[in-house]
Amino acid sequence: KRYEGTGKTFMLSTWKADSLLRYWVDWPGMVNASTPLDPERVRTHPMRLQAQVAGIEEAKKKLAGTYKGVQVYSAIEVNFMKNATVNFTFIDDIIPKMNPAPDYISVSVTTLMEYVNDLNPATKMYPMLNHVREMLPPKQGIPEPRVFVGEFEFPRLTVEGNPDPRTPTQESQAQHALAVAAASLSW
């Protein structure tokens, strides 16, 4: 009731669904594309996210017409794409089978640096975002586009603590961030 009539939109989302399918000991941020899949997580994590999406759908149906001027959507964040070293991803292997499908897909390009390494990231980002959109099952009544870049960062240091050659200064971080933001918005 608090937000009724405010025009606010809420996205109830996951965090890095692909990372959560892999083994991790200390912190999931340390997971990368070469981290092996955890069979138990591959089995259970999609079920948990399916239940989350279904719960949001059920709540929206139950409360339809009750609260006006506020929107609630489900979203799943993906953070790996299939390539030579990654053969199982949330967007390719799980999302197309979800019923109901999530309302939106957020793409974290933080772990997809090969798509945003240069200062003209649109040439690599657009085909990747188009692929994500193609894998997302259709859903009536959800505003398009249903795919967006929800997270990106350009660290000054590598995990090992060395200067990152792509963005060793605050100025280079800002240049890359602005280029990704512009490409995301123009897509």
C-alpha positions in Angstrom: 0.0 0.0 0.0 2.9 2.4 0.8 3.8 2.7 -2.9 0.3 2.8 -4.4 0.0 5.6 -6.9 3.7 6.5 -6.8 4.5 5.2 -10.3 7.4 3.1 -8.9 8.6 -0.1 -10.5 10.1 -2.9 -8.5 12.3 -5.7 -10.1 12.7 -8.7 -7.8 15.8 -10.2 -9.2 18.5 -12.8 -8.7 22.2 -12.2 -8.5 24.6 -13.8 -11.1 22.6 -16.9 -11.8 25.5 -18.5 -13.8 28.0 -18.0 -10.9 25.6 -19.7 -8.5 25.7 -22.8 -10.7 29.4 -23.3 -10.0 31.5 -24.4 -7.1 32.7 -21.6 -4.9 34.4 -21.8 -1.6 34.8 -18.3 -0.2 32.9 -15.7 -2.3 30.9 -16.1 -5.5 32.6 -13.1 -7.0 35.7 -15.2 -7.3 33.9 -17.5 -9.7 34.8 -17.3 -13.3 34.0 -19.2 -16.5 36.6 -21.9 -15.8 35.1 -22.6 -12.4 33.5 -26.1 -12.7 29.7 -26.6 -12.5 28.4 -27.9 -9.2 25.9 -30.7 -10.2 23.8 -30.2 -7.1 23.5 -26.5 -7.8 22.7 -27.1 -11.5 19.9 -29.4 -10.2 18.5 -27.2 -7.4 19.2 -23.5 -8.3 16.9 -23.5 -11.4 14.1 -25.0 -9.3 14.6 -22.3 -6.7 14.5 -19.5 -9.3 11.5 -21.1 -11.0 9.6 -21.1 -7.7 10.6 -17.4 -7.2 9.3 -16.4 -10.6 6.1 -18.4 -10.1 5.6 -16.9 -6.7 5.9 -13.4 -8.1 3.4 -14.3 -10.9 1.0 -15.7 -8.4 1.2 -12.6 -6.2 0.6 -10.3 -9.2 -2.5 -12.3 -10.2 -3.8 -12.4 -6.7 -3.4 -8.7 -6.2 -4.3 -7.6 -9.7 -6.4 -4.4 -9.5 -5.7 -4.0 -5.7 -2.9 -1.6 -6.0 -2.7 1.0 -8.8 0.3 3.0 -10.0 3.0 0.5 -9.0 4.6 -2.3 -11.0 6.3 -5.4 -9.8 8.4 -7.6 -12.2 10.6 -10.7 -11.9 14.1 -10.7 -13.3 17.1 -13.1 -13.5 20.6 -11.9 -13.9 22.8 -13.9 -16.2 26.6 -13.5 -16.4 28.1 -16.1 -18.7 27.6 -16.8 -22.4 28.5 -20.0 -24.2 32.0 -20.1 -25.7 35.0 -22.3 -26.0 35.3 -22.8 -22.3 31.7 -22.4 -21.1 29.3 -25.1 -22.4 26.3 -24.6 -20.0 24.7 -21.2 -19.3 21.5 -20.1 -17.6 20.4 -18.2 -20.7 20.9 -21.1 -23.1 20.1 -24.1 -21.0 17.6 -23.0 -18.4 15.7 -19.8 -19.3 14.1 -21.2 -22.5 12.6 -24.1 -20.4 11.2 -21.9 -17.6 7.4 -21.7 -17.3 6.5 -19.1 -16.3 9.4 -17.3 -17.8 10.9 -14.4 -15.9 9.6 -10.9 -16.9 13.1 -9.6 -17.6 16.7 -10.7 -18.0 19.5 -8.5 -16.6 22.9 -9.1 -18.1 26.0 -8.6 -15.9 28.8 -7.7 -18.3 31.2 -7.6 -15.3 32.1 -11.3 -16.1 31.7 -10.8 -19.9 34.6 -8.4 -20.5 35.3 -9.9 -23.9 32.1 -8.0 -25.0 33.0 -4.7 -23.6 36.8 -4.4 -23.7 37.1 -1.6 -26.2 35.7 1.9 -26.3 33.1 0.8 -29.0 31.5 -2.1 -27.2 28.2 -2.0 -29.3 29.7 -4.2 -32.0 30.1 -7.1 -29.6 27.4 -6.2 -27.1 24.5 -6.0 -29.6 24.8 -9.6 -30.9 25.1 -10.9 -27.4 22.1 -8.9 -26.2 20.1 -10.0 -29.3 21.0 -13.6 -28.4 19.7 -13.2 -24.9 16.5 -11.7 -26.2 16.0 -14.6 -28.6 16.4 -17.1 -25.8 13.9 -15.5 -23.5 10.4 -17.0 -24.0 7.7 -14.5 -25.0 5.4 -13.1 -22.3 2.3 -11.1 -22.8 1.8 -7.8 -21.0 5.5 -7.1 -20.2 7.0 -3.9 -21.6 9.8 -4.4 -24.1 12.8 -4.6 -24.2 12.8 -7.4 -21.7 16.6 -7.6 -21.6 18.9 -5.0 -20.2 22.5 -4.5 -19.0 22.1 -4.4 -15.2 25.6 -4.4 -14.0 29.1 -3.5 -15.3 32.3 -2.5 -13.6 35.8 -1.8 -14.7 38.2 -2.4 -11.8 41.6 -0.7 -11.6 43.2 -3.8 -10.1 43.0 -7.5 -11.1 42.1 -10.2 -8.6 45.8 -10.7 -8.0 46.1 -7.0 -7.1 48.0 -5.9 -10.2 46.9 -2.9 -12.3 44.3 -3.9 -14.8 45.8 -3.1 -18.2 42.3 -2.2 -19.6 41.5 0.4 -17.0 44.5 1.4 -15.0 43.2 4.9 -14.2 39.9 6.5 -13.0 39.7 8.2 -16.4 40.0 5.0 -18.3 37.4 3.4 -16.0 35.0 6.3 -16.7 35.6 6.1 -20.5 34.8 2.4 -20.5 31.8 2.8 -18.2 30.3 5.6 -20.3 30.9 3.6 -23.5 29.0 0.6 -22.1 26.2 2.8 -20.7 25.8 4.5 -24.1 25.8 1.2 -26.0 23.3 -0.3 -23.5 20.9 2.6 -23.8 21.1 2.8 -27.6 20.5 -1.0 -28.0 
